[in-house]
Every structure is written in C-alpha cells, then in structure tokens.
C-alpha cells in the first residue's frame, strides 16, 4: 500500500500498488530517499501534510513524515513557513536526545518539496483521551504535571521555548504511558530576535499567553501558562476561552468545577492560578519553581496512577502491525598537488591554572590583531556552475571566507582537513561524505555507504585512512585515496556520535547515544574494549597525541579522561552546566578544550585536570572546538552561526560570521592559515588568513 504524496490529491489513502494514483493520476513515490515508504495520510494543514510511513532500512519501523507543500509561494507568510519548517527540524535535532521528545530521523528535499522525518510516537493525544474518557481527576492531573514538567525544564535549560503547548501536542505513549511533547514548529531560542509582523499570531488561541499573541515575545513562563491552560481544559472539559471572563478579567474554571459537582484541593488550585496569570512577572518563572511547589502539596492517595493505568483508546496507528527492533597501516599521501602556505601568526605562552605559565611549544610569540565581524550570506550557485563559490579578499589583515562548498543536500555536521594534501572531507545528514580538493574546486569522491546521516569523521596522521560514523549505528573505515570501504564496525546499539583515530594509527574510538565508548583495532576492524560510565549518551571522543589517554564528553555535562589500555576512568572534570558537545586536545597535549550547550568553551590542564579558562561570548550552544597547530589559539563554532578565535589566556581575537544557520563542524589546517566550518545551512566554508 502506497499513499499519494500529491498535496492536492483528494483521496491519497488507498490500497493500490499501481505506479500512478487512482484518485489524481500523479506518479506514486514508493520510497522517499530510497527508504521511507508513505502508507497513510494522518494530518493536513495550510502548509503541508503529515503521513505515516515505514522505514525499509530499519526493519520497516514506523515513522512520521511531514511534507512542506504550501498552497501559495513568494509571500511573507510562505517565507516564514519555510523558516519555521526548517526550524522545527533544527529543534528536534537538538532536543531529540530526551526520551519524551521525538527524535529527528531525516530532513531533506525531494521533488521540490521539503520533508521532515521523525520518530513515530505510538499512542494518543491528551485531547483524544479527554474526548473518550472525560475530564481528568485531580490525581490524574498531578501525575501529568509530575511527568511533563521535567521535559519543559529540559527544553528551557537548552534555551528553547515551545510556544504551542496544547492537549493535541502532548501524546500519551502507549508503551510506558509517559507524555511526549511534540510539534516544535514554532519553538524558538531565547536569544533569537523576534521580528513581529502585524497580523502574525504565534501559538494557539486560548492556550497562548497575551505577550505571545500580541508581540510574539515568549519566556519559560509563557510555556508554563500554556501548560496551565491545558490543565484547565483537561480538568473541566471546556476550552480555555470558555473559562475566562474578559469583562471581569478573571478565570472562571473553579465556578465551572462547582457546576460539575467537583472541587479541587486549595494547594493545586493556587498552583494552577499562578501558572495562568496574565502578567509575566506574577507567574512561575521556571519549571523548577513549579515542581518545587508541587512537591510541597500533600502526597497523592493510592499507589497506582489512575491516568497511567487506565486503558488507552485506539490511536491513529492502532490498525497497523507492531514491529520491534531488536586500519590498515598509513602509507604515502595522495598524489595530488600541494600548496606551500605561510606559517601561522605567532602567539604567546599557555597560562597555567594558578596564574603560572606553561612553556610554549615553540617559544614566546605575539598575537595577531583582533578582526571585526565580517557578516555575509552564502552566495547562491546557479546549477550550471561548479559547487564552489569564491569571495574576493578585502583590504586589511583578517580572516576571510574565500570559498563555499554547496554539494551537500542537508545539514553538514563534520569537516576535516587532509594533513598533507589540499583535500577537505565533510559529512552530513544527507548520508554522504564529500571529499573536496580546495585548490581545484573539484569534488574528488562522494562516499555513500552510511544508511543514515553522517555525524563524525576522522583522518589518520598520514591522511590515507578515513573513519566515519553515523545515525545507522555503524563506524566505517575507508581508503581515502581510492574512496573504497575497508571495514564496517558494528557493535553500538544506537547512533554513533563521533570517532577519533589514535596518533599511532592502531586504534579507532567511537562514542554513541547508547552511552558507551568503543575501542577498535584499525588494522583488523575488531572490537578491543568497551568503556562505560554513568554519563548517559556520549557525544564526543578524542585521543591525546601519544594515545596514552582518551577524552570524552556527553549528556551529563562532564569531561572524562580514560586510560585506553585498561578502560579505567582516570578523572572526571566537572564545570559545565549543560551537555558537552565536543572535546579537543592541544597538539602539545597540555590543554583540553570542551564545547558545551551552556554556551561556553572551557580549557583544562591536560595533566592535572584543573580548569584553566572559561571562554564566554557565544549567544547559543557551542557545538565545535579545535586547536590551532601552535597550541596557543582555539577555534569555536556555535548555533549562533559564528566562529570565534580565542587566545588560550581567554582573550577573544576574532569573530567570524558568514553562516546563516548553526555551525556544527570545525577544522584547522596544519598551516594554521586555513579554517573550515560546516553548518546546518548545508554549506562548508573555507576561511583564509589574509595579511
């Protein structure tokens, strides 16, 4: 059974296996991107449709496809809708690590439509539950708040406001009865500037607070207001607009309860009133504050949660069958032309933890001048031109964005320079790895062995071996000169987030959402050891340059130092207040850098583990970090779209802006004169120091 993807088809659901739709005559697409088979239309709106699908690459696991297909184009509302659709994908990619938020599986364009593929949550919405079972009891409502507030606390701690919490955007998951928060289409970062257009309304009437409807402004307390209005609807069975008296300026929900012959404990009533006050300053300011007050209320009577144990009504998906999921040594470099580049600008010694200075690797030197931001937009590339654009250098010494690679079809997550040849390697959520000669502007190889998005790449010290990892839970080892696959390393249970190659060319390390780090033999492809801790999901891994230690970071906000020979955790470095996205080790092994969702980069003494510096300046998550060859400077990239170059003493030297979306991957050339950045705007940019 194939569902018709024509957004204008009057009857897209049918049982035919024909090549064209019997309703509209459009050609049927059996599989999007060769893997996602649409089988049922389950929702529609002004800007597209939502389909139930199965993923042929994951044992026909069910998923949800959102299709962006607006009726009108070229208007402000159309451009805003495009922005919101891509924004939803970005939010799911950032927040999907939480078990009560759907995971983003893919985001791509096909046949002139945009598609977002996400994890399917089997269950039913709270609105459906209200319709079939009637208004919630006080116990049911308390348990709902206890289960949902930690989710709001999680997204707010990541700097995101949902802005559309309603009973239809909360699904009770069938497997564990936990509420899952969906539809991040209008969510935004705290720091994003609100460009309000007259007539624009963000959120759903009755549930959205007044500041959001009037000006688009939203705060954590705005989400708590929407959750409070949702609770009032679930408690009374009446929509919020029916429970508010605009003439008197007050809520009438308690009057409605009295008419129903019901009452509510004074403590919970006061909590709901505080959630739904008109003035932002009079509401709860955080989910933590609200959870604190709920804990002070009398304990719930009974031991079995009524809302969790009640039989779930049939969902949209109940008629579908349930399914379950159960190096080679380095050789000479490639025979490509090389370019002699000048030495990097000199810098000064590395500061020690107590104001002392560690001796520099190559003597004391001076810092380059601080540059001013160079804002620009990625140039459009006509189809007839090569997939690289050039920017003429401006006068004056500065870092310039000189080339842009545009061959990726989705977010670019990782990038690395070849250590000897003019090659740049990038990987993205379009499931491909691109090998680009940045001198000739030619794509040398396109490697497509990963079944799902590529998250990380690493090159051996000789540049002959490439290792990649992806959302298909696999690690792959390649011969870069021929573009051939040598090994596929399987053992992780979930997405592999990062890979690293030891300096001696003997080991590969991989980190995963399954919470483990695995060590593999590069020559045989066999698993050597598995390192586990209480960190939860691990997001990043790096070797020191003598392979005597392994550095990791992840969801528990900590950096860990391991002995790779014994698998022993040597130190735990704690200072970050949010997820550690990436770690890097200075070439002289004296410093460790960690980039975090707390919007900072922290520098640690590589020997003692003491915190040396905290680099503050990015306005959003810091996703990537890399050292320059002199070990005196650090490059960082952020979801705010910028790159920053810091001296290790904490001084900001340069701020580079050219990406219009988050920066996910960074690389510094061995000369120190070239930088590369990979972004969710689907581009890789090459930066050059112009004296």
Legacy VTK file of the C-alpha trace (Angstrom):
# vtk DataFile Version 3.0
C-alpha trace
ASCII
DATASET POLYDATA
POINTS 691 float
0.000 0.000 0.000
1.444 3.374 -1.068
-0.025 6.744 -0.120
-0.129 9.519 -2.725
2.194 12.430 -1.896
0.480 14.947 -4.183
-0.615 17.641 -1.664
-3.676 18.366 -3.817
-4.852 14.753 -4.088
-8.455 14.486 -2.794
-8.102 10.840 -1.699
-4.415 9.981 -1.083
-5.141 6.865 1.034
-5.813 3.726 -0.988
-4.699 0.116 -1.293
-3.348 0.148 -4.829
0.157 -0.973 -5.776
-0.055 0.757 -9.153
2.504 3.249 -10.403
0.019 6.128 -10.509
-2.583 7.353 -8.020
-6.132 6.226 -8.943
-7.542 9.430 -7.420
-5.443 12.158 -9.079
-3.266 10.360 -11.637
0.024 11.546 -10.089
3.004 9.172 -10.150
3.325 7.357 -6.840
6.601 7.537 -4.923
7.188 4.099 -3.404
10.079 5.310 -1.237
11.373 8.748 -0.319
15.181 8.828 -0.373
15.009 5.146 -1.243
13.868 4.119 2.247
10.764 5.907 3.626
7.524 4.413 2.267
4.425 6.624 2.889
1.368 4.495 3.682
-1.275 6.763 5.195
-2.230 10.452 5.363
-2.800 11.287 9.038
-2.942 15.100 9.064
-3.077 18.196 6.907
-2.770 21.966 7.276
-2.185 25.160 5.329
1.473 24.419 4.680
1.574 20.689 4.119
0.566 17.206 5.122
1.653 14.565 7.597
1.986 10.897 6.644
2.522 7.656 8.453
5.432 5.756 6.861
7.700 2.768 7.327
11.499 2.839 7.158
12.734 -0.026 4.986
16.281 0.385 6.347
15.105 -0.241 9.915
13.029 -3.420 9.578
10.007 -1.389 8.424
9.861 0.542 11.679
7.105 3.122 11.608
7.901 6.836 11.396
6.132 10.117 10.637
6.815 12.209 7.538
5.965 15.907 7.454
5.715 17.337 3.944
6.098 21.072 3.370
3.803 21.919 0.460
2.200 25.373 0.881
-0.626 26.481 -1.395
0.903 29.912 -2.120
4.502 30.885 -2.712
6.527 34.097 -2.757
4.664 35.782 0.097
5.950 36.777 3.518
3.844 34.048 5.085
5.395 31.482 2.745
8.939 32.545 3.610
8.066 32.481 7.302
6.602 28.990 6.901
9.820 27.774 5.241
11.791 29.198 8.154
9.525 27.542 10.735
9.670 24.167 8.968
13.472 24.124 8.935
13.477 25.479 12.482
11.379 22.518 13.643
13.967 20.142 12.204
16.730 22.022 13.999
14.883 21.903 17.317
14.202 18.164 17.009
17.846 17.572 16.164
18.924 19.471 19.285
16.272 18.170 21.697
15.571 14.648 20.451
18.081 13.214 22.924
15.325 13.476 25.566
13.194 10.300 25.721
9.938 12.319 25.860
10.675 14.317 22.693
10.507 12.725 19.214
13.849 12.059 17.526
14.640 13.640 14.162
15.436 10.883 11.634
15.960 12.878 8.430
15.455 16.265 6.809
15.739 16.619 3.020
14.307 17.956 -0.225
12.835 15.731 -2.928
10.719 16.522 -5.974
10.660 20.220 -4.969
9.109 19.506 -1.562
10.764 19.624 1.844
10.385 16.585 4.096
10.989 16.085 7.795
11.076 12.509 9.096
10.729 11.910 12.813
10.234 9.109 15.281
6.640 7.919 15.481
5.123 8.038 18.954
2.530 5.250 19.154
-0.256 6.446 21.402
-2.941 9.107 21.530
-3.116 12.796 22.374
-4.450 14.114 25.643
-7.283 15.703 23.673
-8.263 12.247 22.411
-8.098 10.926 25.956
-10.294 13.762 27.189
-12.827 13.028 24.440
-13.022 9.305 25.170
-12.640 9.230 28.968
-13.936 12.590 30.144
-12.323 15.269 32.357
-9.216 14.423 34.342
-9.297 13.853 38.092
-7.019 15.779 40.448
-4.767 12.725 40.814
-4.543 12.309 37.042
-3.647 15.970 36.612
-0.989 15.877 39.327
0.674 12.858 37.740
0.610 14.518 34.345
2.383 17.597 35.721
4.945 15.437 37.536
5.779 13.644 34.270
5.731 16.654 31.925
7.436 19.428 33.889
10.895 17.772 33.717
10.528 17.829 29.908
9.849 21.573 29.961
12.749 22.067 32.342
14.951 20.191 29.851
13.997 22.282 26.801
14.196 25.543 28.759
17.665 24.604 30.031
18.636 24.169 26.358
17.439 27.709 25.630
14.252 26.693 23.771
10.643 27.808 24.279
7.973 25.541 22.761
5.281 28.257 22.318
2.439 25.873 21.440
1.645 23.556 24.350
-1.908 22.239 23.961
-3.720 18.928 24.611
-3.201 17.998 20.948
0.573 18.484 21.170
1.047 16.033 24.028
0.869 12.313 23.204
0.471 9.599 25.841
2.961 6.960 24.687
1.403 3.502 24.522
4.456 1.579 25.749
5.078 3.363 29.063
2.130 5.831 29.343
4.518 8.789 29.621
3.507 12.103 27.999
5.600 13.036 24.953
5.836 16.668 23.826
5.513 17.063 20.047
5.296 19.767 17.345
8.237 22.134 17.747
7.252 24.033 14.595
7.011 27.431 16.307
9.579 26.853 19.052
12.440 29.329 19.264
15.656 30.070 21.151
15.535 32.593 23.999
18.187 34.685 22.266
16.506 34.828 18.858
15.322 38.275 17.880
11.562 38.398 17.417
10.678 40.093 14.127
6.980 40.627 14.677
4.745 41.277 11.679
1.285 42.811 12.238
-1.355 40.104 11.990
1.101 37.346 12.907
-0.072 35.092 15.741
2.275 32.585 17.327
0.598 29.818 19.295
-2.981 28.621 19.729
-5.788 30.903 20.891
-6.861 30.166 24.430
-3.574 28.448 25.317
-1.042 31.128 24.312
-0.436 33.980 26.820
-1.121 37.575 25.922
2.540 38.585 25.418
2.959 35.858 22.821
-0.194 36.717 20.865
0.418 40.467 20.886
4.109 40.697 20.030
5.490 37.186 19.599
7.547 37.531 22.798
7.816 34.347 24.851
9.582 33.202 28.006
9.717 29.991 30.042
6.720 31.358 31.964
4.850 31.546 28.637
5.136 27.773 28.236
4.007 27.326 31.845
0.953 29.484 31.090
0.095 27.269 28.100
0.552 24.155 30.212
-1.723 25.684 32.866
-4.409 26.456 30.279
-4.055 22.877 29.017
-4.603 21.598 32.574
-7.750 23.710 32.936
-9.113 22.228 29.707
-8.339 18.682 30.818
-9.775 19.297 34.283
-13.092 20.820 33.168
-13.578 19.509 29.627
-14.057 23.126 28.467
-11.699 25.021 26.163
-9.737 27.822 27.890
-11.567 30.612 26.061
-14.811 29.299 27.596
-13.301 29.511 31.084
-12.094 33.129 31.004
-14.347 36.157 31.555
-12.831 39.099 29.617
-15.252 41.608 31.152
-14.134 40.769 34.680
-10.595 39.829 33.673
-10.568 36.551 35.597
-10.675 32.782 35.122
-13.999 31.028 35.815
-12.701 27.459 35.872
-13.442 26.920 39.574
-17.032 28.061 39.006
-17.267 25.509 36.233
-15.975 22.764 38.548
-18.618 23.670 41.129
-21.321 23.391 38.471
-19.995 19.894 37.729
-20.229 18.997 41.432
-16.440 18.751 41.738
-13.786 20.527 43.760
-10.011 20.816 43.817
-7.597 20.967 46.727
-6.658 24.583 47.570
-2.952 23.905 47.036
-3.310 22.650 43.461
-5.867 25.378 42.701
-3.338 28.024 43.741
-0.663 26.393 41.575
-2.949 26.485 38.516
-3.893 30.094 39.221
-0.228 31.079 39.461
0.519 29.330 36.143
-2.227 31.213 34.274
-1.884 34.803 35.490
-1.869 37.492 32.801
1.261 39.316 33.960
4.516 37.503 33.192
6.059 38.691 36.451
3.229 37.129 38.514
3.590 33.620 37.043
6.069 30.866 37.820
9.347 31.847 36.185
10.696 28.312 35.751
9.568 24.697 35.699
11.852 24.111 38.677
9.871 26.632 40.769
6.627 24.942 39.798
7.948 21.448 40.575
9.107 22.709 43.970
5.592 23.914 44.863
4.005 20.667 43.654
6.296 18.666 45.926
5.035 20.664 48.894
1.438 19.576 48.263
0.012 16.569 50.175
1.043 13.235 48.692
-1.335 11.578 46.265
-3.659 8.951 47.704
-3.366 5.406 46.362
-0.405 3.649 44.837
-1.488 3.138 41.232
-1.619 6.210 38.980
-5.109 6.346 37.538
-4.046 8.180 34.395
-1.177 5.768 33.778
-3.060 2.556 34.396
-6.232 3.433 32.515
-6.687 1.512 29.251
-5.621 3.590 26.286
-8.138 4.164 23.497
-7.244 3.236 19.937
-4.769 5.600 18.333
-4.303 6.650 14.742
-1.849 3.773 14.360
-3.701 1.002 16.174
-4.688 -0.745 12.952
-1.060 -1.326 11.946
1.060 -4.352 12.942
3.556 -3.796 15.758
7.234 -4.327 14.962
10.259 -4.326 17.243
13.936 -3.588 16.730
15.839 -5.828 18.171
43.221 0.169 9.933
45.269 -0.646 7.769
48.625 0.995 8.231
49.239 4.527 6.939
51.002 4.835 3.576
52.251 7.699 1.441
49.966 10.662 0.797
47.765 11.046 -2.270
49.496 12.075 -5.472
47.794 15.482 -5.638
49.477 18.891 -5.858
50.226 20.611 -2.571
50.396 24.301 -1.761
53.111 25.943 0.303
51.430 28.102 2.910
52.973 30.681 5.266
53.399 29.835 8.934
50.562 30.727 11.324
50.602 34.044 13.173
52.689 33.703 16.334
51.170 33.692 19.794
52.168 33.642 23.457
52.645 31.002 26.200
49.881 28.863 27.681
48.626 30.065 31.081
48.756 27.615 33.973
45.909 27.088 36.414
47.146 29.422 39.132
48.418 32.322 37.052
51.609 30.486 36.122
52.615 29.840 32.524
53.439 26.555 30.888
56.384 26.853 28.480
55.231 27.203 24.866
55.968 24.572 22.253
57.940 26.967 20.026
58.952 29.990 22.095
57.080 33.161 23.076
55.323 34.961 20.253
52.801 37.762 19.718
49.077 37.636 18.953
47.513 38.657 15.628
45.274 41.749 15.623
41.609 41.402 16.545
39.375 41.427 13.490
35.903 42.879 13.180
32.963 40.644 12.223
32.520 40.167 8.502
28.776 39.416 8.115
27.770 37.940 4.804
25.361 35.477 3.264
26.229 32.254 1.426
26.110 33.149 -2.273
23.597 31.425 -4.498
25.135 28.993 -7.001
23.440 28.514 -10.380
23.144 24.833 -11.349
25.488 25.317 -14.314
28.419 26.450 -12.145
30.787 24.374 -10.019
29.567 23.718 -6.458
32.094 26.187 -5.017
31.817 29.956 -4.677
34.617 32.449 -4.141
34.855 35.672 -2.212
37.387 38.316 -3.196
39.718 39.224 -0.310
39.093 42.628 1.228
41.828 45.048 2.204
43.447 44.746 5.628
44.613 41.716 7.643
41.716 39.463 8.636
40.182 36.034 8.235
38.110 35.894 5.027
35.536 33.381 3.851
37.102 32.620 0.455
35.219 29.536 -0.776
31.894 27.811 -0.146
31.124 24.157 -0.888
27.427 23.621 -1.657
27.146 19.998 -2.763
25.541 18.657 0.442
21.745 18.367 0.354
21.215 18.644 4.120
22.974 19.841 7.259
26.749 19.396 7.249
27.791 18.017 10.634
31.544 17.419 10.425
34.620 18.502 8.478
38.354 17.669 8.465
41.473 18.714 6.515
43.812 16.179 4.942
47.126 16.580 6.826
49.305 16.605 3.674
47.224 17.338 0.584
44.757 20.120 -0.384
41.730 17.979 0.480
38.791 18.740 2.719
36.416 15.978 3.870
32.869 16.684 5.091
29.919 14.590 6.236
26.253 15.459 6.554
22.704 14.380 7.250
22.254 13.665 3.523
24.052 10.369 4.338
27.119 11.296 2.247
30.787 12.094 2.751
32.252 14.622 0.292
35.994 14.782 -0.458
36.804 18.190 -1.921
40.066 19.446 -3.480
40.023 23.043 -2.295
42.715 24.092 -4.805
40.936 22.878 -7.941
37.384 23.251 -6.519
36.577 19.681 -7.558
34.722 17.021 -5.578
37.121 14.063 -5.708
34.867 11.452 -4.062
31.302 11.173 -2.823
31.105 8.275 -0.339
27.601 6.948 0.318
27.860 3.759 2.400
26.088 5.102 5.517
22.367 4.324 5.642
21.632 7.377 7.758
23.183 10.770 8.483
26.956 11.119 8.975
27.845 12.621 12.369
31.630 12.421 12.533
34.805 11.809 10.520
38.496 11.426 11.388
41.626 11.121 9.241
44.782 9.202 10.103
48.046 11.079 10.563
49.163 10.114 7.060
45.810 11.030 5.522
45.338 7.690 3.782
42.693 6.301 6.157
39.313 7.908 6.802
36.923 6.785 9.541
33.282 7.891 9.623
30.256 7.290 11.822
26.546 7.914 11.580
22.992 7.525 12.780
22.978 3.988 11.344
24.936 2.905 14.485
27.918 1.982 12.295
31.578 3.009 12.080
33.154 2.749 8.626
36.833 2.672 7.638
37.801 3.922 4.153
40.845 4.048 1.893
40.690 7.752 1.110
42.882 7.691 -1.994
40.563 5.240 -3.773
37.323 6.070 -1.970
36.824 2.386 -1.119
35.260 0.906 2.007
37.605 -1.313 4.042
35.645 -2.163 7.221
32.190 -1.680 8.721
32.435 -1.818 12.514
29.181 -2.776 14.237
28.541 -3.076 17.949
26.857 0.125 19.052
23.130 -0.094 19.782
22.276 3.491 18.828
23.577 6.395 16.721
27.360 6.830 16.726
28.069 10.474 17.505
31.843 10.846 16.989
35.030 8.978 16.037
38.751 9.510 16.638
41.914 7.798 15.316
44.932 7.308 17.577
48.116 9.076 16.541
49.918 5.738 16.168
47.325 4.559 13.659
46.379 1.477 15.694
43.094 2.420 17.372
39.733 3.902 16.492
37.478 5.214 19.274
33.752 5.774 18.795
31.160 7.398 21.075
27.454 6.683 20.908
23.995 7.571 22.141
23.977 4.104 23.741
26.225 5.583 26.458
29.375 3.647 25.570
32.762 4.337 24.015
34.195 1.515 21.929
37.839 0.947 21.006
38.523 -0.879 17.733
41.657 -2.210 16.090
42.210 -0.159 12.942
44.106 -2.976 11.235
41.707 -5.839 11.922
38.443 -3.970 12.472
37.807 -5.981 15.658
36.405 -4.614 18.922
39.158 -4.215 21.554
37.309 -2.749 24.543
34.054 -1.076 25.620
34.171 1.816 28.100
31.004 2.533 30.058
30.103 5.132 32.651
27.098 6.870 34.152
27.336 9.672 31.617
24.351 8.533 29.569
24.719 9.496 25.939
28.332 10.222 24.933
28.671 12.850 22.211
32.398 13.291 21.637
35.730 11.495 21.918
39.401 12.407 21.252
42.833 10.848 21.770
45.815 12.662 23.225
48.690 12.817 20.769
50.576 9.963 22.423
47.497 7.703 22.666
48.010 7.409 26.435
44.625 8.938 27.252
41.172 9.166 25.751
38.916 12.193 26.367
35.099 12.044 26.216
32.092 14.240 26.967
28.345 13.881 26.911
24.888 14.372 28.301
25.883 14.528 31.994
27.797 17.818 31.425
31.162 16.242 32.347
34.501 15.596 30.623
36.128 12.233 31.331
39.760 11.131 30.966
40.318 7.411 30.307
43.239 5.041 30.139
42.548 3.353 26.771
44.764 0.382 27.629
42.853 -0.609 30.771
39.490 1.063 30.171
39.790 2.863 33.532
38.290 6.324 34.057
41.182 8.424 35.420
39.484 11.779 36.033
36.065 13.417 35.797
36.160 17.146 35.002
33.016 18.971 36.169
32.253 22.638 35.483
29.866 22.723 32.525
26.176 23.228 33.281
24.882 21.560 30.124
25.756 18.836 27.593
29.375 18.651 26.385
29.172 18.655 22.574
32.832 18.290 21.604
36.295 17.924 23.126
39.704 18.620 21.597
43.322 18.180 22.738
46.065 20.730 22.005
48.904 19.444 19.784
51.332 19.651 22.723
48.868 17.687 24.947
48.980 20.487 27.559
45.353 21.598 27.257
41.925 20.025 26.759
39.103 22.130 25.324
35.420 21.302 25.774
32.487 22.938 23.952
29.067 22.854 25.571
25.404 23.655 25.245
25.945 26.016 28.193
27.369 28.411 25.537
30.946 28.241 26.825
34.274 26.677 25.924
36.300 25.517 28.905
40.046 24.901 28.899
41.519 22.301 31.254
45.089 21.475 32.214
45.740 18.223 30.359
47.905 16.821 33.147
46.073 17.804 36.338
42.538 18.266 35.020
42.278 21.708 36.642
40.066 24.327 34.967
42.292 26.957 33.323
39.908 29.252 31.432
36.223 29.685 30.609
35.651 31.310 27.216
32.346 33.196 27.207
30.833 35.087 24.280
28.682 32.831 22.108
24.956 33.551 22.415
23.861 29.949 21.748
25.156 26.368 22.091
28.834 25.869 21.264
28.897 22.801 19.005
32.537 22.548 17.935
36.042 23.350 19.137
39.535 22.868 17.665
43.094 23.930 18.497
45.487 25.718 16.165
48.846 23.968 15.500
50.647 26.388 17.858
48.526 25.145 20.825
48.003 28.811 21.764
44.712 29.507 19.999
41.293 27.860 19.984
38.576 27.937 17.325
34.935 27.564 18.382
31.684 27.328 16.411
28.155 27.875 17.654
24.463 27.619 16.904
24.552 31.428 16.729
26.175 30.952 13.289
29.541 32.438 14.249
33.117 31.238 14.654
35.373 32.690 17.319
39.144 32.539 17.670
40.451 32.790 21.223
43.866 33.002 22.771
44.249 30.391 25.498
44.562 33.214 28.049
40.851 33.871 27.442
41.187 36.808 25.016
38.826 36.889 22.041
40.901 37.626 18.926
38.466 37.246 16.027
34.746 36.784 15.442
33.777 35.386 12.016
30.209 35.454 10.693
29.048 34.075 7.365
26.798 31.102 8.146
23.066 31.735 8.427
22.419 28.577 10.491
24.209 26.745 13.331
27.864 25.778 12.881
28.351 22.071 13.712
31.835 21.141 12.480
35.251 22.838 12.546
38.750 22.127 11.279
42.092 23.960 11.356
44.668 23.264 8.651
48.156 22.185 9.740
49.488 25.512 8.417
47.256 27.480 10.774
46.334 29.700 7.812
43.135 27.923 6.715
39.946 27.132 8.607
36.866 25.143 7.595
33.366 25.331 9.054
30.366 23.060 8.440
26.835 24.295 9.004
23.151 23.448 9.065
22.819 25.883 6.148
24.090 22.922 4.035
27.442 24.562 3.259
31.110 24.165 4.118
33.086 27.405 4.182
36.840 27.760 3.740
38.445 30.675 5.605
41.904 32.094 4.893
44.112 34.462 6.854
44.766 37.438 4.585
47.688 39.566 5.907
LINES 2 693
326 0 1 2 3 4 5 6 7 8 9 10 11 12 13 14 15 16 17 18 19 20 21 22 23 24 25 26 27 28 29 30 31 32 33 34 35 36 37 38 39 40 41 42 43 44 45 46 47 48 49 50 51 52 53 54 55 56 57 58 59 60 61 62 63 64 65 66 67 68 69 70 71 72 73 74 75 76 77 78 79 80 81 82 83 84 85 86 87 88 89 90 91 92 93 94 95 96 97 98 99 100 101 102 103 104 105 106 107 108 109 110 111 112 113 114 115 116 117 118 119 120 121 122 123 124 125 126 127 128 129 130 131 132 133 134 135 136 137 138 139 140 141 142 143 144 145 146 147 148 149 150 151 152 153 154 155 156 157 158 159 160 161 162 163 164 165 166 167 168 169 170 171 172 173 174 175 176 177 178 179 180 181 182 183 184 185 186 187 188 189 190 191 192 193 194 195 196 197 198 199 200 201 202 203 204 205 206 207 208 209 210 211 212 213 214 215 216 217 218 219 220 221 222 223 224 225 226 227 228 229 230 231 232 233 234 235 236 237 238 239 240 241 242 243 244 245 246 247 248 249 250 251 252 253 254 255 256 257 258 259 260 261 262 263 264 265 266 267 268 269 270 271 272 273 274 275 276 277 278 279 280 281 282 283 284 285 286 287 288 289 290 291 292 293 294 295 296 297 298 299 300 301 302 303 304 305 306 307 308 309 310 311 312 313 314 315 316 317 318 319 320 321 322 323 324 325
365 326 327 328 329 330 331 332 333 334 335 336 337 338 339 340 341 342 343 344 345 346 347 348 349 350 351 352 353 354 355 356 357 358 359 360 361 362 363 364 365 366 367 368 369 370 371 372 373 374 375 376 377 378 379 380 381 382 383 384 385 386 387 388 389 390 391 392 393 394 395 396 397 398 399 400 401 402 403 404 405 406 407 408 409 410 411 412 413 414 415 416 417 418 419 420 421 422 423 424 425 426 427 428 429 430 431 432 433 434 435 436 437 438 439 440 441 442 443 444 445 446 447 448 449 450 451 452 453 454 455 456 457 458 459 460 461 462 463 464 465 466 467 468 469 470 471 472 473 474 475 476 477 478 479 480 481 482 483 484 485 486 487 488 489 490 491 492 493 494 495 496 497 498 499 500 501 502 503 504 505 506 507 508 509 510 511 512 513 514 515 516 517 518 519 520 521 522 523 524 525 526 527 528 529 530 531 532 533 534 535 536 537 538 539 540 541 542 543 544 545 546 547 548 549 550 551 552 553 554 555 556 557 558 559 560 561 562 563 564 565 566 567 568 569 570 571 572 573 574 575 576 577 578 579 580 581 582 583 584 585 586 587 588 589 590 591 592 593 594 595 596 597 598 599 600 601 602 603 604 605 606 607 608 609 610 611 612 613 614 615 616 617 618 619 620 621 622 623 624 625 626 627 628 629 630 631 632 633 634 635 636 637 638 639 640 641 642 643 644 645 646 647 648 649 650 651 652 653 654 655 656 657 658 659 660 661 662 663 664 665 666 667 668 669 670 671 672 673 674 675 676 677 678 679 680 681 682 683 684 685 686 687 688 689 690
